[in-house]
Amino acid sequence: MSPVARIRLDALRDNAGRMPLADAVLDVRWDAWGHGAAAVVAALRPLGLATVRADPPAVAHLASSGVRAVDAPVSGDDVLDMRKLFGLSESCTPVMRLSGSVLSTKYLRRGEGVSYGYRYRAPADTRVALVSGGYGQGVVRALGGAVAVSVAGERHPILGRVAMDVCVIDIGDANVGRGETVWFFGDEAEGHPPLRDWSRVTGLDVAELAAAVGSHTERIVE
C-alpha cells in the first residue's frame, strides 16, 4: 500500500504529438524529471525522437535504444519544452499521477491533535484518515495544512505535519474506508489536485517536485 507514481504513456504521446520531436533535443537528465528516462525514450522514439541529453551514466544505455544520446548541451538544436511534454503546464495533460492509500480511519474529537507535536488540533469533532505517502516519498513537509488530496472525487485537506511515510487527512463524514485510493496530484479533468498547488505552497518548481516524487516512490508505467 505504498504510494505509487503512475506514468501515463498515452498522455505523454498525446503531448508529444504537438511537438517537433525529430528536430529537437529531449532533456532526460534526472531520469526524465522522475518520469523514467528509458520508458520516456522508448515511448517517443517511434514518434520521431532522435536526440536526447542525458546524465553521463545513462548515455550508453539510451544510445543502445537507437537514439543519439549526449551528456552536454547540443548547439544548433532546439530543446523541447519539458513542462508541456510532461503536462506540468496548464495546457497539457499531466503524465505523472501520485496516489497513496488509506491505512486506517478514526474519530478525532474537538481539541485533539494529530501528527508530530500536535501542531493541528481539531476545532470540532471529525474523522481523519492515515494515508501512505510522506516526505520520504517526495510529499514535501510544507504541504501539511496547506493543500488537499482527493478521494473518490472529493477534496480533503492534509492536517498537521507530513511524516516520513504517512500523512493525515480530514475526511469528515465522507464514506472513506481502509484501502481507498488517495490522489495527491494528477489530472484535474479526473478530479485530482494539480501539482502546481504544491509549487505555490513550497516555492519549488513543478519539475523539481515531479523529479523528487518519481525518484522516491514505486513507479508504474501505464
VOGU-3710 file (C-alpha; in Angstrom, 3 decimals, decimal comma):
1> mspvarirld> 0,000/0,000/0,000  2,989/2,255/-0,528  2,452/5,412/-2,626  2,792/4,952/-6,382  3,833/7,388/-9,107  1,864/6,385/-12,197  3,348/7,384/-15,564  0,759/7,578/-18,357  2,362/6,925/-21,734  -0,852/7,808/-23,580
11> alrdnagrmp> -0,718/11,313/-22,104  2,994/11,548/-22,906  2,425/10,615/-26,553  -0,535/12,961/-26,823  1,518/15,894/-25,510  4,437/14,931/-27,769  2,151/14,940/-30,800  2,159/18,741/-30,653  5,973/18,973/-30,701  8,696/18,673/-33,380
21> ladavldvrw> 10,423/15,610/-31,913  12,651/14,884/-34,908  14,205/18,350/-34,904  14,728/18,857/-31,192  16,640/17,560/-28,182  14,789/15,856/-25,356  16,377/16,576/-21,978  16,065/13,369/-19,951  18,501/14,223/-17,182  17,448/13,418/-13,598
31> dawghgaaav> 15,759/10,309/-15,012  13,484/12,460/-17,178  12,406/14,556/-14,193  11,411/11,428/-12,333  9,279/10,062/-15,178  11,800/7,358/-16,140  14,225/8,158/-18,962  14,232/4,698/-20,531  10,417/4,453/-20,639  10,051/8,003/-21,984
41> vaalrplgla> 12,602/7,482/-24,754  11,106/4,108/-25,743  7,621/5,639/-25,935  8,688/8,631/-28,028  11,244/7,094/-30,401  8,509/5,742/-32,746  7,117/9,299/-32,938  10,396/10,654/-34,359  12,552/11,319/-31,312  16,175/11,306/-32,466
51> tvradppava> 18,342/13,108/-29,885  18,393/13,158/-26,089  20,570/14,829/-23,472  21,123/12,503/-20,545  23,114/12,113/-17,355  26,523/10,520/-18,145  25,725/7,092/-16,591  22,621/6,777/-18,798  24,140/7,827/-22,136  25,348/4,385/-23,281
61> hlassgvrav> 22,109/2,670/-22,287  19,916/5,199/-24,085  22,161/5,187/-27,170  21,645/1,426/-27,412  17,928/2,089/-27,873  18,628/3,777/-31,192  18,681/7,462/-30,299  21,560/9,921/-30,294  22,450/10,372/-26,625  24,811/13,084/-25,362
71> dapvsgddvl> 25,775/14,417/-21,920  26,348/18,069/-22,852  24,336/20,895/-24,445  23,776/20,411/-28,178  24,271/23,622/-30,125  22,028/24,367/-33,043  19,185/22,146/-31,831  16,003/23,258/-30,134  15,312/21,895/-26,656  11,776/20,631/-26,176
81> dmrklfglse> 9,532/22,357/-23,643  9,633/19,644/-20,997  6,847/21,196/-18,932  4,446/20,801/-21,840  5,724/17,336/-22,696  5,162/16,053/-19,159  1,959/18,065/-18,682  3,451/20,248/-15,954  1,933/23,356/-17,542  -1,796/24,016/-17,653
91> sctpvmrlsg> -2,150/23,461/-21,392  -1,315/19,725/-21,490  -2,340/16,502/-19,752  -0,190/15,529/-16,733  1,866/12,407/-17,358  2,593/11,677/-13,676  -0,065/10,965/-11,065  0,734/10,221/-7,423  -1,551/8,025/-5,362  -1,485/6,656/-1,852
101> svlstkylrr> -3,888/4,526/0,178  -5,959/4,938/3,314  -4,281/2,847/6,014  -6,824/3,480/8,779  -9,523/5,894/9,910  -10,509/7,195/13,331  -12,633/9,781/15,087  -10,914/12,957/16,198  -12,624/14,876/18,962  -12,588/18,610/19,347
111> gegvsygyry> -9,252/19,737/20,778  -7,426/16,510/19,964  -4,263/16,779/17,878  -2,633/14,802/15,075  0,901/14,169/13,807  4,217/15,489/15,158  3,836/17,913/18,042  0,050/18,030/17,642  0,516/21,165/15,588  -3,044/20,703/14,341
121> rapadtrval> -5,899/20,412/16,823  -9,439/19,774/15,665  -11,749/22,789/16,056  -14,720/20,386/16,058  -15,406/16,640/16,115  -14,460/14,990/12,831  -12,948/11,857/11,272  -9,425/11,553/9,921  -7,567/9,038/7,786  -3,952/7,942/7,910
131> vsggygqgvv> -2,610/7,854/4,342  0,504/6,245/2,871  2,875/8,894/1,498  5,168/11,294/3,308  8,285/13,371/2,856  10,302/10,196/2,279  8,368/9,805/-0,980  8,503/13,454/-2,021  5,348/14,709/-0,279  7,029/17,878/0,969
141> ralggavavs> 6,596/18,635/4,681  5,407/22,182/3,973  2,254/20,764/2,378  0,737/19,928/5,769  -2,146/22,263/6,465  -1,774/23,888/3,052  -3,064/21,551/0,301  -5,715/18,902/-0,213  -5,810/15,415/-1,697  -8,752/13,825/-3,483
151> vagerhpilg> -10,627/10,657/-2,555  -13,416/9,475/-4,838  -13,518/12,913/-6,445  -13,793/14,862/-3,186  -11,076/17,097/-1,747  -9,781/16,507/1,770  -7,115/18,701/3,427  -3,842/17,366/4,783  -3,694/18,064/8,527  -0,682/18,800/10,690
161> rvamdvcvid> 2,854/17,891/9,765  3,648/15,442/6,981  5,575/12,480/8,441  8,282/10,414/6,742  5,985/7,797/5,196  2,451/8,927/6,042  0,203/11,937/6,430  -3,225/12,594/7,942  -6,265/13,944/6,090  -9,633/15,220/7,315
171> igdanvgrge> -12,452/13,055/5,883  -15,349/14,382/7,988  -18,473/12,312/7,299  -17,329/11,136/3,852  -17,685/7,437/3,117  -13,944/6,711/3,167  -12,525/3,421/4,384  -9,306/1,451/4,617  -7,721/0,723/1,248  -9,328/3,671/-0,545
181> tvwffgdeae> -7,146/5,316/-3,190  -5,946/8,812/-2,330  -4,715/11,104/-5,102  -2,047/13,604/-4,137  -1,868/15,139/-7,619  -2,594/14,302/-11,227  -5,100/15,263/-13,907  -7,625/17,932/-12,904  -10,012/16,554/-15,536  -10,203/13,386/-13,432
191> ghpplrdwsr> -10,712/15,285/-10,179  -7,103/15,169/-8,984  -5,393/18,188/-7,398  -2,785/19,803/-9,696  0,925/19,645/-8,907  1,121/23,416/-9,278  -0,696/23,651/-5,913  2,425/22,114/-4,387  4,619/24,575/-6,251  2,578/27,518/-4,989
201> vtgldvaela> 2,927/26,404/-1,368  6,556/25,261/-1,377  8,116/27,704/-3,845  9,687/24,736/-5,638  9,407/24,342/-9,392  6,939/21,711/-10,635  9,842/19,922/-12,329  11,748/19,669/-9,033  8,682/18,289/-7,291  7,984/15,696/-10,006
211> aavgshteri> 11,628/14,587/-10,032  11,618/14,108/-6,246  8,407/12,073/-6,306  9,469/9,937/-9,263  12,806/9,065/-7,711  11,473/8,197/-4,251  8,317/6,174/-4,934  7,403/2,974/-6,664  6,897/3,946/-10,308  4,394/2,191/-12,566
221> ve> 4,309/2,844/-16,306  0,788/2,555/-17,663
//
